Amino acid sequence: MNKEFVMRGQTASGETEILNFSGHKPGYAYKLVEFSLYPSTGIGSTSQEMCGTVTAGKTAVAPTDPNFNNEGLIAVSTHNRSTSPQDGPFFDSIVNDTFLITQNLILMVQNTGSGSNPVNWQCRFVAEKMSKSEEAVTNYKQYTISDE
């Protein structure tokens, strides 16, 4: 079994994607170790301002207004690039790489810069083997977060 894998895609601004973990191997949980955003158009010619969130909760977390008190929020990412040389680029991601994932996640992106172009995203995950009791506890924890 691969210890590491990537999910990636392009999502319309303001929309969500389900990151599906239902077909993965029993006895394993996954940790999100990287969440990155990248523009889909106007690279090098326009300002870009994008943000995204990944949650284990029941509903998506608005990337323009994340609340770190939300225990289901696993990751946030921003990608800002101005055409003005003094402003320069800004990229930042915060990932809770200790959260064990056993159920589907919700990814949401928002392009708040010029236009509402789609946003390219990439998530990198690492597999972690669990005992039966660890798997039960992890499944229950994520179920309670996603069923609030």
C-alpha positions in Angstrom: 0.0 0.0 0.0 1.2 3.5 -0.9 2.1 5.5 2.3 1.5 8.8 0.5 -1.0 10.0 -2.1 -2.3 13.2 -3.6 -5.8 14.4 -4.4 -5.9 17.4 -6.8 -8.4 19.2 -8.9 -9.9 22.5 -10.0 -13.0 23.9 -8.3 -15.2 26.8 -9.2 -15.0 29.8 -6.9 -17.4 29.4 -4.0 -18.0 25.7 -4.6 -17.2 22.6 -2.7 -15.6 19.2 -3.4 -16.0 16.0 -1.5 -12.6 14.3 -0.8 -13.8 10.6 -0.7 -12.2 8.2 1.7 -14.9 5.6 1.7 -12.9 3.3 -0.7 -9.6 3.3 1.3 -8.2 0.3 3.1 -9.7 -0.6 6.5 -7.2 -0.4 9.4 -5.7 2.8 8.1 -6.3 6.4 8.8 -4.9 9.3 6.8 -3.2 12.6 7.7 -3.4 15.7 5.6 0.2 17.0 5.4 -0.1 19.6 2.6 -2.9 21.9 1.2 -1.9 24.2 -1.7 -3.8 26.5 -4.0 -2.8 27.8 -7.4 -4.5 30.1 -9.9 -6.2 28.7 -13.0 -5.9 31.8 -15.3 -4.1 35.1 -15.7 -0.9 33.8 -14.2 1.7 36.6 -14.3 -0.7 39.2 -15.7 -3.3 39.9 -13.0 -3.6 40.0 -9.3 -4.8 36.8 -7.6 -6.4 36.3 -4.2 -7.6 32.8 -3.3 -8.4 31.0 -0.2 -9.5 27.5 0.7 -10.5 25.2 3.6 -10.7 21.5 4.3 -13.1 20.2 7.0 -14.2 16.9 8.5 -17.4 18.7 9.6 -20.9 18.3 8.3 -20.8 21.5 6.2 -18.1 23.4 4.4 -16.2 26.2 6.3 -16.2 29.5 4.3 -12.6 30.1 3.4 -13.1 33.8 3.6 -14.1 33.5 7.3 -12.5 30.4 8.9 -13.0 29.9 12.7 -10.2 27.9 14.3 -12.5 27.0 17.2 -14.2 24.6 14.7 -12.8 21.2 15.6 -13.6 19.8 12.2 -11.5 22.4 10.4 -8.3 20.6 9.3 -6.7 23.0 6.9 -6.7 26.6 5.5 -4.7 28.0 2.7 -4.3 31.3 1.0 -2.6 32.4 -2.3 -2.2 36.1 -2.9 -0.2 37.7 -5.7 -0.3 41.3 -6.6 0.8 42.8 -9.9 2.4 45.6 -7.9 6.1 44.8 -7.3 6.1 46.3 -3.7 3.3 44.0 -2.6 4.9 40.7 -3.8 3.4 37.2 -3.4 2.0 35.7 -0.2 1.3 32.0 0.2 0.3 30.4 3.5 -1.2 27.1 4.7 -2.0 25.9 8.1 -2.7 22.1 8.3 -3.6 20.1 11.4 -1.4 17.1 10.5 -2.3 15.3 13.7 -6.0 14.8 12.7 -6.7 11.2 11.7 -9.0 11.0 8.7 -11.3 8.0 8.2 -14.3 9.6 6.6 -15.0 12.0 3.7 -13.8 15.6 3.9 -15.3 18.8 2.4 -13.0 21.2 0.5 -14.2 24.7 -0.3 -12.3 27.4 -2.3 -13.0 31.0 -3.0 -11.4 33.4 -5.6 -11.7 36.8 -4.0 -9.4 38.6 -6.5 -10.3 39.9 -9.9 -13.0 37.8 -11.4 -14.3 34.5 -10.0 -12.0 32.1 -11.8 -11.8 28.5 -10.7 -9.0 27.6 -8.2 -6.6 24.7 -8.6 -5.9 22.8 -5.4 -3.8 19.9 -4.2 -3.9 17.9 -1.0 -1.2 15.4 0.1 -2.1 12.6 2.5 0.0 10.1 4.4 -1.4 6.7 5.5 -1.1 5.6 9.1 -1.8 2.0 10.2 -4.1 1.6 13.2 -5.2 -1.1 15.6 -8.9 -2.1 15.6 -9.4 -0.1 18.8 -7.6 3.0 17.4 -9.8 2.7 14.3 -13.0 2.5 16.3 -12.1 5.6 18.4 -11.0 7.5 15.3 -14.1 6.7 13.4 -16.3 7.7 16.4 -14.4 11.0 16.8 -14.8 11.9 13.2 -18.5 10.8 13.2 -19.3 13.1 16.1 -17.6 16.0 14.4 -19.4 15.4 11.1 -22.8 14.8 12.7 -23.1 18.0 14.7 
